[in-house]
Amino acid sequence: MHRRRRTALTLSAALVSAPLLAACGSQAHPGAAAVVGGERIEVSTVQAQVRDVREAQQDAEESARMIRDTGQLGRAKLYDLIVDRIVEKAAADAGITVSRKEVQDARAELAGQSGGQEQMAALYLQQRGVAPDQLDDLVRRDVLVGKLAEKLGAGNTPEGQEAMNEAFTAAARSLDIDVNPRFGAWDDGKLELGAYKAPWIFQVSPGQEPEAAGA
């Protein structure tokens, strides 16, 4: 965001239709949607994130289209929560941290590019299924990814993307990710959750908008 070019991480913009998964955990981890690095991600946490997005979508223009395009939102939000932990692990392994000020500065820059905080929130809700109160976590993750890319010397090239994927894959494997079968099975090698796929690495330059849903 504050660099000329940066690499960012996102969950898939194309969310296919599927019912919200029921709130029941696996036999091994009742009530958990997943266990990552020995820490539980509760089904209730996933559902709360889904509710936040749905409430924001209900108040937005093109509400019906946004809801239709994010039918697999429960799985997408679990995927996002898993990704957060993978990025934190990869960054920690590389000795990278991010301050609150860096997050605030990055968010301010994004808002400036979008025409203001409200416009930015509307854009991310529409195109990435992110509720306004989830933006800080998303921006924090993107800052970490950008700093990791810089440390690895991973520019916007196939080789750079491969280096980043290798770092994320190593982090994912070390976290021993165990997902409730109702949400699908996690694949460390492909960095996928069941049938849910996302472009993990893509290029973003200042002023470029997030990819639109269905793109």
Solvent accessible surface area in square Angstrom, and as a share of the most:
residue,aa,sasa,rsa
1,M,7,0.03
2,H,114,0.51
3,R,48,0.17
4,R,199,0.73
5,R,142,0.52
6,R,19,0.07
7,T,5,0.03
8,A,1,0.01
9,L,0,0.00
10,T,11,0.06
11,L,8,0.04
12,S,9,0.06
13,A,14,0.11
14,A,46,0.36
15,L,13,0.07
16,V,101,0.58
17,S,86,0.55
18,A,42,0.32
19,P,115,0.72
20,L,93,0.46
21,L,39,0.19
22,A,53,0.41
23,A,64,0.50
24,C,50,0.30
25,G,24,0.23
26,S,23,0.15
27,Q,186,0.82
28,A,79,0.61
29,H,56,0.25
30,P,92,0.58
31,G,32,0.30
32,A,2,0.01
33,A,0,0.00
34,A,2,0.02
35,V,16,0.09
36,V,5,0.03
37,G,41,0.40
38,G,68,0.65
39,E,116,0.52
40,R,105,0.38
41,I,2,0.01
42,E,57,0.26
43,V,5,0.03
44,S,72,0.47
45,T,54,0.32
46,V,1,0.01
47,Q,39,0.17
48,A,37,0.29
49,Q,34,0.15
50,V,6,0.03
51,R,132,0.48
52,D,48,0.25
53,V,0,0.00
54,R,56,0.21
55,E,109,0.49
56,A,21,0.16
57,Q,0,0.00
58,Q,117,0.52
59,D,131,0.68
60,A,32,0.24
61,E,156,0.70
62,E,102,0.46
63,S,24,0.15
64,A,76,0.59
65,R,63,0.23
66,M,6,0.03
67,I,50,0.25
68,R,146,0.53
69,D,40,0.21
70,T,9,0.05
71,G,16,0.15
72,Q,11,0.05
73,L,2,0.01
74,G,3,0.03
75,R,43,0.16
76,A,1,0.01
77,K,2,0.01
78,L,0,0.00
79,Y,1,0.00
80,D,18,0.09
81,L,15,0.07
82,I,0,0.00
83,V,2,0.01
84,D,32,0.17
85,R,74,0.27
86,I,0,0.00
87,V,1,0.00
88,E,68,0.31
89,K,64,0.27
90,A,5,0.04
91,A,1,0.01
92,A,67,0.52
93,D,97,0.50
94,A,23,0.18
95,G,62,0.60
96,I,17,0.09
97,T,105,0.61
98,V,16,0.09
99,S,54,0.35
100,R,142,0.52
101,K,133,0.56
102,E,60,0.27
103,V,5,0.03
104,Q,93,0.41
105,D,72,0.37
106,A,4,0.03
107,R,54,0.20
108,A,60,0.46
109,E,59,0.26
110,L,15,0.08
111,A,8,0.06
112,G,62,0.59
113,Q,65,0.29
114,S,26,0.17
115,G,54,0.52
116,G,25,0.24
117,Q,86,0.38
118,E,145,0.65
119,Q,96,0.43
120,M,0,0.00
121,A,17,0.13
122,A,58,0.45
123,L,32,0.16
124,Y,9,0.03
125,L,11,0.06
126,Q,69,0.30
127,Q,30,0.14
128,R,18,0.06
129,G,2,0.02
130,V,5,0.03
131,A,1,0.01
132,P,62,0.39
133,D,105,0.54
134,Q,16,0.07
135,L,1,0.00
136,D,40,0.21
137,D,84,0.44
138,L,9,0.04
139,V,2,0.01
140,R,82,0.30
141,R,7,0.02
142,D,4,0.02
143,V,4,0.02
144,L,3,0.02
145,V,0,0.00
146,G,2,0.02
147,K,47,0.20
148,L,3,0.01
149,A,6,0.05
150,E,112,0.50
151,K,127,0.54
152,L,78,0.39
153,G,65,0.62
154,A,7,0.05
155,G,39,0.38
156,N,25,0.13
157,T,62,0.36
158,P,105,0.66
159,E,129,0.58
160,G,5,0.05
161,Q,48,0.21
162,E,95,0.43
163,A,35,0.27
164,M,1,0.00
165,N,47,0.24
166,E,103,0.46
167,A,25,0.20
168,F,0,0.00
169,T,19,0.11
170,A,63,0.49
171,A,1,0.01
172,A,0,0.00
173,R,148,0.54
174,S,70,0.45
175,L,23,0.11
176,D,115,0.60
177,I,22,0.11
178,D,60,0.31
179,V,15,0.09
180,N,6,0.03
181,P,103,0.65
182,R,122,0.45
183,F,4,0.02
184,G,16,0.15
185,A,75,0.58
186,W,32,0.11
187,D,56,0.29
188,D,39,0.20
189,G,46,0.45
190,K,135,0.57
191,L,5,0.03
192,E,30,0.14
193,L,0,0.00
194,G,32,0.31
195,A,87,0.67
196,Y,6,0.02
197,K,128,0.54
198,A,16,0.12
199,P,59,0.37
200,W,15,0.05
201,I,19,0.10
202,F,22,0.09
203,Q,60,0.26
204,V,17,0.09
205,S,44,0.29
206,P,57,0.36
207,G,49,0.48
208,Q,90,0.40
209,E,85,0.38
210,P,16,0.10
211,E,71,0.32
212,A,51,0.39
213,A,26,0.20
214,G,65,0.62
215,A,96,0.75
